[in-house]
Amino acid sequence: MRPRHSDHPMLGQVGRTADTNEGRTVQTGERDVDATTARLKPITVVPVWVATLVVAVLIGLRSPASEYWDHVVLALGGAIVLTFVLQLATSQKDGLVSRTMLSTCGSLVILAVVTGVLALV
Protein backbone atom coordinates (compact mmCIF):
# COMPACT_ATOMS: atom_id res chain seq x y z
CA MET A 1 0.00 0.00 0.00
CA ARG A 2 1.37 3.41 -1.00
CA PRO A 3 1.63 6.06 1.70
CA ARG A 4 -0.63 9.06 1.34
CA HIS A 5 0.89 12.48 0.74
CA SER A 6 -0.32 13.65 4.11
CA ASP A 7 1.66 10.83 5.80
CA HIS A 8 4.95 11.96 4.31
CA PRO A 9 6.71 14.76 6.26
CA MET A 10 7.84 16.67 3.15
CA LEU A 11 4.62 16.32 1.15
CA GLY A 12 1.14 17.49 1.88
CA GLN A 13 -0.58 20.82 1.71
CA VAL A 14 1.00 23.69 -0.14
CA GLY A 15 2.75 26.03 2.27
CA ARG A 16 2.84 23.57 5.16
CA THR A 17 6.05 23.50 7.15
CA ALA A 18 7.84 20.24 7.75
CA ASP A 19 10.77 19.34 9.98
CA THR A 20 13.75 17.76 8.28
CA ASN A 21 16.13 15.34 9.90
CA GLU A 22 18.66 18.17 10.43
CA GLY A 23 16.35 19.87 12.89
CA ARG A 24 15.57 22.94 10.79
CA THR A 25 12.19 23.85 9.42
CA VAL A 26 11.68 24.25 5.68
CA GLN A 27 8.71 25.49 3.74
CA THR A 28 7.07 23.17 1.26
CA GLY A 29 4.95 24.37 -1.62
CA GLU A 30 5.28 26.12 -4.92
CA ARG A 31 5.41 29.72 -3.68
CA ASP A 32 8.36 29.28 -1.36
CA VAL A 33 11.75 30.67 -2.28
CA ASP A 34 14.87 28.63 -1.73
CA ALA A 35 17.75 30.34 0.11
CA THR A 36 20.02 29.83 -2.90
CA THR A 37 17.53 31.54 -5.20
CA ALA A 38 17.23 34.50 -2.83
CA ARG A 39 21.02 34.75 -2.66
CA LEU A 40 21.35 34.68 -6.46
CA LYS A 41 18.89 37.49 -7.09
CA PRO A 42 21.18 40.44 -6.35
CA ILE A 43 24.23 38.69 -7.82
CA THR A 44 22.56 38.20 -11.20
CA VAL A 45 20.28 41.25 -11.35
CA VAL A 46 22.31 44.21 -10.07
CA PRO A 47 25.21 43.83 -12.56
CA VAL A 48 22.75 44.06 -15.45
CA TRP A 49 21.23 47.24 -13.99
CA VAL A 50 24.67 48.77 -13.45
CA ALA A 51 25.77 47.89 -16.99
CA THR A 52 22.54 49.35 -18.38
CA LEU A 53 23.02 52.56 -16.42
CA VAL A 54 26.65 52.90 -17.56
CA VAL A 55 25.68 52.32 -21.19
CA ALA A 56 22.77 54.77 -20.88
CA VAL A 57 25.09 57.49 -19.54
CA LEU A 58 27.56 56.80 -22.35
CA ILE A 59 24.74 57.05 -24.89
CA GLY A 60 23.76 60.44 -23.48
CA LEU A 61 27.33 61.73 -23.47
CA ARG A 62 28.80 60.26 -26.65
CA SER A 63 25.99 59.73 -29.16
CA PRO A 64 24.71 62.40 -31.51
CA ALA A 65 21.12 63.41 -30.77
CA SER A 66 19.83 61.83 -33.97
CA GLU A 67 21.14 58.39 -32.91
CA TYR A 68 19.89 58.30 -29.28
CA TRP A 69 16.95 56.05 -30.05
CA ASP A 70 18.96 53.55 -32.07
CA HIS A 71 21.50 53.20 -29.31
CA VAL A 72 18.87 52.89 -26.57
CA VAL A 73 17.33 49.95 -28.43
CA LEU A 74 20.76 48.35 -28.79
CA ALA A 75 21.41 48.91 -25.08
CA LEU A 76 18.18 47.09 -24.19
CA GLY A 77 19.15 44.21 -26.47
CA GLY A 78 22.55 44.05 -24.81
CA ALA A 79 20.93 44.05 -21.37
CA ILE A 80 18.71 41.14 -22.37
CA VAL A 81 21.69 39.17 -23.69
CA LEU A 82 23.69 39.94 -20.51
CA THR A 83 20.70 38.83 -18.42
CA PHE A 84 20.58 35.44 -20.10
CA VAL A 85 24.35 34.99 -19.92
CA LEU A 86 24.32 35.63 -16.16
CA GLN A 87 21.29 33.41 -15.59
CA LEU A 88 22.79 30.54 -17.55
CA ALA A 89 26.10 30.96 -15.75
CA THR A 90 24.43 30.32 -12.38
CA SER A 91 23.03 26.93 -13.48
CA GLN A 92 20.04 27.35 -11.14
CA LYS A 93 16.62 26.68 -12.60
CA ASP A 94 14.71 27.69 -9.45
CA GLY A 95 13.68 31.33 -9.74
CA LEU A 96 15.01 31.72 -13.28
CA VAL A 97 11.90 33.45 -14.57
CA SER A 98 11.64 35.87 -11.66
CA ARG A 99 15.33 36.79 -11.84
CA THR A 100 15.17 37.24 -15.61
CA MET A 101 12.00 39.31 -15.38
CA LEU A 102 13.39 41.48 -12.59
CA SER A 103 16.63 42.09 -14.47
CA THR A 104 14.97 42.85 -17.82
CA CYS A 105 12.23 45.06 -16.38
CA GLY A 106 14.76 47.00 -14.32
CA SER A 107 16.85 47.63 -17.42
CA LEU A 108 13.74 48.71 -19.30
CA VAL A 109 12.83 51.20 -16.56
CA ILE A 110 16.38 52.60 -16.51
CA LEU A 111 16.36 53.06 -20.27
CA ALA A 112 12.85 54.57 -20.19
CA VAL A 113 14.01 57.20 -17.70
CA VAL A 114 17.10 57.93 -19.80
CA THR A 115 14.94 58.17 -22.91
CA GLY A 116 12.72 60.71 -21.15
CA VAL A 117 15.73 62.74 -20.07
CA LEU A 118 17.24 62.63 -23.55
CA ALA A 119 13.92 63.70 -25.08
CA LEU A 120 13.90 66.79 -22.87
CA VAL A 121 17.49 67.75 -23.69
CORZIBEL-V354908 format. One line per field, one symbol per residue. ss: DSSP state (H for helix, E for strand, - for the rest). phi: phi as a letter, one per 40 degrees, with the letter a starting at -180 (. if undefined). psi: psi as a letter, one per 20 degrees, with the letter a starting at -180 (. if undefined). Layout:
BEGIN
ss = ???
phi = ???
psi = ???
END
This chain:
BEGIN
ss = ----HHH---------EEE-----EEE-------HHHHHHHHHHHHHHHHHHHHHHHHHHHH--HHHHHHHHHHHHHHHHHHHHHHHHHH-----HHHHHHHHHHHHHHHHHHHHHHHHH-
phi = .cccdcccccbiccgccbccccgbcbcbhcccbcccccccdccbbcdccccccccccccccbccdcbdccccccccccccccdcccccccfbccgdcccccccccccccdccccccccccc
psi = pqqqhihphirbqpiqqqpriijqpqpqriiqpqhgghhhghhigghggggggghgghghhhqqhijghghgghggghhgghghghhhhhkohpjgghgggggghghggghgghggghhh.
END
